Amino acid sequence: MALSRLWALGTPVYLLALGVVAFASCGAARGASSPSEAALEIMQRHGCAGCHTIEGVRGADSSVGPPLTKLGRRVYVGGRLNTPDQLVEFIVNPSAERPSPMPNVGIGREEATVVARYLSKLR
């Protein structure tokens, strides 16, 4: 319904409609940043900062493992093709296909998927 038609119904209805639109827009913006915040929190909680440099993660400035900056540009990660599914598998079980210095940190598939989506966007 057009806002002009809502205005004809009265100011309270018009203001209610504007409030709904503003609330929905605010929620969409919040949802857009939520996956990044979730990924950063997961990486912090699972100790990724102990070995990797990760922009946005407090204290993640280590050089034990490779930096995770621009990971989305890499062709290989841990000796595997850098595809979303392969990245999730590597995060969950780094030594499944071949030995890896990266330890199994006990991250589950759901959290690994959130992290992989975030890291894949780093270009």
DRENPA-3360 file (N, C-alpha, C; in nm, 2 decimals, always signed):
BEGIN
1 = MALSRLWA = +0.09/-0.12/+0.00/+0.00/+0.00/+0.00/+0.09/+0.12/+0.00 ~ +0.06/+0.22/-0.09/+0.14/+0.34/-0.10/+0.13/+0.42/+0.03 ~ +0.24/+0.49/+0.06/+0.24/+0.57/+0.19/+0.13/+0.68/+0.18 ~ +0.11/+0.73/+0.06/+0.00/+0.84/+0.05/-0.13/+0.78/+0.09 ~ -0.16/+0.66/+0.05/-0.29/+0.60/+0.09/-0.29/+0.57/+0.24 ~ -0.18/+0.54/+0.30/-0.17/+0.52/+0.44/-0.20/+0.66/+0.51 ~ -0.14/+0.76/+0.46/-0.16/+0.90/+0.52/-0.31/+0.93/+0.52 ~ -0.38/+0.89/+0.42/-0.53/+0.92/+0.41/-0.60/+0.84/+0.52;
9 = LGTPVYLL = -0.55/+0.73/+0.57/-0.61/+0.65/+0.68/-0.59/+0.72/+0.81 ~ -0.50/+0.81/+0.82/-0.47/+0.88/+0.94/-0.32/+0.88/+0.98 ~ -0.28/+0.98/+1.05/-0.14/+0.99/+1.09/-0.09/+0.87/+1.17 ~ -0.17/+0.81/+1.27/-0.12/+0.70/+1.34/-0.08/+0.58/+1.26 ~ -0.17/+0.55/+1.16/-0.14/+0.43/+1.07/-0.02/+0.46/+0.98 ~ +0.00/+0.59/+0.93/+0.11/+0.63/+0.85/+0.24/+0.61/+0.93 ~ +0.24/+0.66/+1.06/+0.36/+0.65/+1.14/+0.39/+0.51/+1.18 ~ +0.29/+0.43/+1.20/+0.31/+0.29/+1.22/+0.38/+0.22/+1.10;
17 = ALGVVAFA = +0.33/+0.25/+0.98/+0.39/+0.19/+0.86/+0.54/+0.24/+0.85 ~ +0.57/+0.36/+0.87/+0.70/+0.41/+0.87/+0.79/+0.34/+0.97 ~ +0.74/+0.32/+1.09/+0.81/+0.25/+1.19/+0.84/+0.11/+1.16 ~ +0.75/+0.04/+1.09/+0.77/-0.10/+1.05/+0.88/-0.10/+0.94 ~ +0.88/-0.01/+0.85/+0.98/+0.00/+0.74/+1.12/+0.03/+0.81 ~ +1.12/+0.12/+0.90/+1.25/+0.15/+0.96/+1.30/+0.04/+1.04 ~ +1.22/-0.03/+1.12/+1.26/-0.15/+1.20/+1.31/-0.26/+1.11 ~ +1.25/-0.29/+1.00/+1.29/-0.39/+0.91/+1.42/-0.36/+0.85;
25 = SCGAARGA = +1.45/-0.23/+0.81/+1.57/-0.19/+0.75/+1.68/-0.21/+0.86 ~ +1.66/-0.17/+0.98/+1.76/-0.18/+1.09/+1.79/-0.33/+1.11 ~ +1.70/-0.41/+1.11/+1.72/-0.56/+1.13/+1.80/-0.61/+1.02 ~ +1.78/-0.57/+0.89/+1.86/-0.62/+0.78/+2.00/-0.58/+0.79 ~ +2.03/-0.46/+0.84/+2.17/-0.41/+0.85/+2.23/-0.49/+0.96 ~ +2.16/-0.51/+1.07/+2.22/-0.59/+1.18/+2.25/-0.73/+1.14 ~ +2.16/-0.79/+1.06/+2.19/-0.93/+1.02/+2.30/-0.94/+0.92 ~ +2.33/-0.83/+0.85/+2.44/-0.83/+0.75/+2.58/-0.84/+0.83;
33 = SSPSEAAL = +2.59/-0.77/+0.94/+2.72/-0.77/+1.02/+2.72/-0.89/+1.11 ~ +2.62/-0.96/+1.14/+2.61/-1.06/+1.24/+2.70/-1.18/+1.20 ~ +2.70/-1.23/+1.08/+2.78/-1.35/+1.04/+2.93/-1.32/+1.07 ~ +2.98/-1.19/+1.03/+3.12/-1.16/+1.05/+3.15/-1.16/+1.20 ~ +3.06/-1.10/+1.28/+3.08/-1.09/+1.43/+3.08/-1.23/+1.48 ~ +2.99/-1.32/+1.44/+2.99/-1.46/+1.48/+3.12/-1.53/+1.45 ~ +3.17/-1.51/+1.33/+3.29/-1.58/+1.28/+3.41/-1.54/+1.37 ~ +3.42/-1.41/+1.39/+3.53/-1.35/+1.47/+3.52/-1.41/+1.62;
41 = EIMQRHGC = +3.40/-1.42/+1.67/+3.39/-1.47/+1.81/+3.42/-1.62/+1.81 ~ +3.38/-1.69/+1.71/+3.42/-1.84/+1.71/+3.57/-1.86/+1.70 ~ +3.63/-1.78/+1.61/+3.78/-1.79/+1.60/+3.85/-1.75/+1.73 ~ +3.80/-1.65/+1.80/+3.86/-1.61/+1.92/+3.84/-1.73/+2.03 ~ +3.72/-1.78/+2.03/+3.69/-1.89/+2.13/+3.77/-2.02/+2.11 ~ +3.80/-2.05/+1.98/+3.87/-2.17/+1.95/+4.02/-2.16/+1.94 ~ +4.07/-2.04/+1.97/+4.21/-2.02/+1.98/+4.29/-2.00/+1.85 ~ +4.21/-1.97/+1.75/+4.28/-1.94/+1.62/+4.39/-1.83/+1.63;
49 = AGCHTIEG = +4.36/-1.74/+1.72/+4.45/-1.63/+1.74/+4.59/-1.67/+1.79 ~ +4.60/-1.79/+1.84/+4.73/-1.84/+1.90/+4.83/-1.87/+1.79 ~ +4.78/-1.89/+1.67/+4.87/-1.93/+1.56/+4.86/-1.84/+1.44 ~ +4.75/-1.77/+1.42/+4.72/-1.70/+1.30/+4.71/-1.55/+1.32 ~ +4.74/-1.47/+1.22/+4.71/-1.33/+1.22/+4.57/-1.32/+1.15 ~ +4.47/-1.26/+1.23/+4.34/-1.25/+1.18/+4.29/-1.11/+1.21 ~ +4.27/-1.04/+1.10/+4.22/-0.90/+1.12/+4.08/-0.90/+1.19 ~ +4.07/-0.82/+1.29/+3.94/-0.81/+1.37/+3.93/-0.90/+1.49;
57 = VRGADSSV = +4.03/-0.99/+1.51/+4.03/-1.08/+1.62/+4.13/-1.03/+1.72 ~ +4.09/-1.00/+1.84/+4.18/-0.95/+1.95/+4.29/-1.04/+1.97 ~ +4.41/-0.99/+1.96/+4.54/-1.06/+1.99/+4.58/-1.16/+1.88 ~ +4.51/-1.16/+1.77/+4.55/-1.25/+1.66/+4.65/-1.19/+1.57 ~ +4.78/-1.19/+1.62/+4.89/-1.13/+1.54/+5.01/-1.23/+1.54 ~ +4.98/-1.36/+1.55/+5.08/-1.46/+1.56/+5.13/-1.50/+1.42 ~ +5.25/-1.55/+1.41/+5.31/-1.59/+1.29/+5.34/-1.74/+1.29 ~ +5.28/-1.82/+1.38/+5.31/-1.96/+1.38/+5.25/-2.03/+1.26;
65 = GPPLTKLG = +5.12/-2.00/+1.23/+5.06/-2.04/+1.11/+5.05/-1.93/+1.01 ~ +5.00/-1.96/+0.89/+4.99/-1.85/+0.79/+4.88/-1.75/+0.83 ~ +4.90/-1.62/+0.79/+4.80/-1.52/+0.81/+4.67/-1.56/+0.74 ~ +4.55/-1.53/+0.80/+4.43/-1.57/+0.73/+4.37/-1.45/+0.66 ~ +4.45/-1.34/+0.65/+4.41/-1.23/+0.56/+4.41/-1.27/+0.42 ~ +4.32/-1.23/+0.34/+4.30/-1.26/+0.20/+4.30/-1.41/+0.17 ~ +4.24/-1.48/+0.26/+4.23/-1.63/+0.24/+4.14/-1.66/+0.12 ~ +4.05/-1.58/+0.10/+3.96/-1.60/-0.02/+4.03/-1.60/-0.15;
73 = RRVYVGGR = +4.14/-1.54/-0.16/+4.22/-1.54/-0.29/+4.31/-1.67/-0.31 ~ +4.33/-1.74/-0.20/+4.42/-1.86/-0.21/+4.35/-1.97/-0.29 ~ +4.43/-2.04/-0.37/+4.38/-2.16/-0.44/+4.38/-2.28/-0.35 ~ +4.48/-2.29/-0.27/+4.49/-2.41/-0.18/+4.49/-2.36/-0.03 ~ +4.43/-2.44/+0.05/+4.44/-2.42/+0.20/+4.47/-2.56/+0.26 ~ +4.58/-2.57/+0.33/+4.61/-2.69/+0.39/+4.63/-2.81/+0.30 ~ +4.68/-2.78/+0.18/+4.70/-2.88/+0.07/+4.57/-2.92/+0.00 ~ +4.46/-2.85/+0.03/+4.34/-2.88/-0.04/+4.29/-2.77/-0.12;
81 = LNTPDQLV = +4.22/-2.79/-0.23/+4.16/-2.68/-0.30/+4.07/-2.60/-0.21 ~ +4.08/-2.47/-0.23/+4.01/-2.37/-0.14/+3.87/-2.36/-0.19 ~ +3.78/-2.45/-0.17/+3.64/-2.45/-0.20/+3.57/-2.44/-0.06 ~ +3.45/-2.39/-0.06/+3.37/-2.38/+0.07/+3.37/-2.51/+0.14 ~ +3.33/-2.62/+0.07/+3.32/-2.75/+0.14/+3.46/-2.80/+0.19 ~ +3.56/-2.78/+0.11/+3.69/-2.83/+0.15/+3.74/-2.75/+0.27 ~ +3.72/-2.62/+0.27/+3.76/-2.53/+0.38/+3.69/-2.57/+0.51 ~ +3.56/-2.60/+0.50/+3.49/-2.65/+0.62/+3.55/-2.78/+0.67;
89 = EFIVNPSA = +3.58/-2.87/+0.58/+3.64/-3.00/+0.62/+3.77/-2.98/+0.68 ~ +3.85/-2.89/+0.63/+3.99/-2.87/+0.68/+3.98/-2.80/+0.82 ~ +3.89/-2.71/+0.84/+3.87/-2.65/+0.97/+3.83/-2.75/+1.08 ~ +3.74/-2.84/+1.04/+3.68/-2.94/+1.13/+3.79/-3.04/+1.17 ~ +3.86/-3.09/+1.06/+3.96/-3.20/+1.08/+4.08/-3.17/+0.99 ~ +4.17/-3.09/+1.04/+4.28/-3.05/+0.95/+4.37/-3.17/+0.90 ~ +4.38/-3.28/+0.97/+4.47/-3.39/+0.93/+4.39/-3.50/+0.87 ~ +4.27/-3.48/+0.83/+4.19/-3.59/+0.77/+4.25/-3.65/+0.65;
97 = ERPSPMPN = +4.30/-3.57/+0.55/+4.35/-3.62/+0.43/+4.50/-3.63/+0.43 ~ +4.57/-3.55/+0.50/+4.72/-3.55/+0.51/+4.76/-3.49/+0.64 ~ +4.88/-3.52/+0.69/+4.92/-3.46/+0.82/+4.92/-3.30/+0.80 ~ +4.88/-3.24/+0.91/+4.88/-3.09/+0.91/+4.93/-3.04/+1.05 ~ +5.01/-2.94/+1.05/+5.05/-2.89/+1.18/+4.94/-2.82/+1.26 ~ +4.83/-2.79/+1.19/+4.71/-2.73/+1.25/+4.64/-2.84/+1.34 ~ +4.63/-2.81/+1.47/+4.56/-2.90/+1.55/+4.41/-2.91/+1.53 ~ +4.35/-3.02/+1.57/+4.20/-3.02/+1.57/+4.16/-2.95/+1.69;
105 = VGIGREEA = +4.09/-2.83/+1.68/+4.05/-2.75/+1.79/+3.91/-2.78/+1.84 ~ +3.85/-2.88/+1.79/+3.72/-2.92/+1.84/+3.60/-2.84/+1.79 ~ +3.62/-2.77/+1.68/+3.52/-2.69/+1.62/+3.42/-2.78/+1.54 ~ +3.29/-2.76/+1.56/+3.19/-2.84/+1.49/+3.17/-2.79/+1.35 ~ +3.10/-2.87/+1.27/+3.07/-2.83/+1.13/+2.99/-2.70/+1.12 ~ +2.90/-2.68/+1.20/+2.81/-2.56/+1.19/+2.90/-2.43/+1.21 ~ +2.98/-2.43/+1.32/+3.07/-2.32/+1.34/+3.17/-2.31/+1.24 ~ +3.23/-2.42/+1.19/+3.33/-2.42/+1.08/+3.27/-2.36/+0.96;
113 = TVVARYLS = +3.14/-2.38/+0.93/+3.08/-2.32/+0.81/+3.07/-2.17/+0.82 ~ +3.04/-2.12/+0.94/+3.03/-1.97/+0.96/+3.17/-1.91/+0.94 ~ +3.27/-1.98/+1.00/+3.41/-1.93/+0.98/+3.46/-1.93/+0.84 ~ +3.43/-2.05/+0.77/+3.47/-2.06/+0.63/+3.40/-1.96/+0.54 ~ +3.28/-1.93/+0.56/+3.21/-1.82/+0.49/+3.28/-1.69/+0.51 ~ +3.31/-1.66/+0.63/+3.38/-1.53/+0.66/+3.52/-1.53/+0.59 ~ +3.60/-1.63/+0.61/+3.73/-1.63/+0.56/+3.73/-1.63/+0.40 ~ +3.63/-1.69/+0.34/+3.63/-1.69/+0.20/+3.60/-1.56/+0.14;
121 = KLR = +3.54/-1.47/+0.22/+3.52/-1.33/+0.17/+3.64/-1.24/+0.18 ~ +3.74/-1.28/+0.25/+3.86/-1.20/+0.27/+3.94/-1.20/+0.14 ~ +3.94/-1.09/+0.07/+4.01/-1.08/-0.06/+4.10/-0.97/-0.05;
% end
